[in-house]
């Protein structure tokens, strides 16, 4: 993994509250083996290097040497042993963590069911108690464990996932970070014995880890991040209104979000500046076409799209994911349904944007949006050249 793909712990530190209740950060993966535990351990080391009080409440290395090596140098709260039907089970010591009361606790395997007789039946309930006690928790879970997706995952993969986490739990997260690798890279990790024991590899490759299944799970993970970003924006606005800080909103802006890296970050920042200047609500809208579904785009573009979604949310946008074979129609319908007054478009060379701004398609958008100001931001504008052209 490149350094640029690493999550910045400082962004999570900004979320740490001043009151008693702790915060929740979730690393969300599309399947086992994408690197969630590794990423959490890396963050734990960075937090510790910054002088923060961090402990490992529960870490499952699955025998992976690279992951196990990152445990070295970190404080580990010893697991408790529970004897059940003659078998000794090792569980997270909730009471031990509460007594230690660190600033941050790393808790792996969020969907885990605790041994009978434990204080709580599920690990996410343990996490709830840690947060309620003022401990900030960083945890990890795969998308197939989300309760609302249980039946869908079973239909897609033919595998029944018995351990689930309620959607309401994930909705309470202060930050959700998607951990992703390409389908083929994940299958290669499986072949190399980095995910399951060698004797389980062939069965996994032919069943749960089939390319179609992994592609579908990646799409589900991406959509959940997009929904989470939208929820965060809505909650921020509600808090502002409840405290009487929100003044009347006159304009509504919409920026059309692409996975193309060329200028997308500056386009979002420009939209944020415009929204702040106009005291406007704004939306970052991505349209997925059949030709560019999540199953078909490259891993690099997938990660860039995640970066753009996270950046848009950080800048205060409500992120929106649309799915349509007709980009222009989807954008116009959304804009009108949400009373958008100004649409900001970036001229890029990504595939559907390339089609959008060549030939009759661009003219269709301008002709259809007679009641919306369209601001076309050229590539020269993003590199510091001439001002954008506004088409009324």
Secondary structure, 3 states (H helix, E strand, C coil): CCHHHCCCHHHHHCCCCCCCCCCEEEEEECCCCCCHHHHHHHHHHHHHHCCCCEEEEECCCCCCHHHHHCCCCCEECCCEEEEECCEEEEECCHHHHHHHCCCEEEECCCCCECCCCCCCCEHHHHHHHHHHCCCEEEEEEEHHHEHHHHHHHHHHHCCCCCCCECHHHHHCCCEEEEECCCHHHHHHHHHCCCCCCHHHHHHHHHCCCCHHHHHHHHHHHHHHHHHHHHHHHHHHHHHHHHCCCCCCCCCEEEEECCCCCCCHHHHHHHHHHHHHHHCCEEEEEEEECHHHCCCCCCHHHHHHHHHHHHHHHHCCCEEEEEECCCHHHHHHHHHHHCCCCEEEEECCCCHHHHHHCCCHHHHHHHHHCCCCEEEEECHHHHCCCCCCEEEC
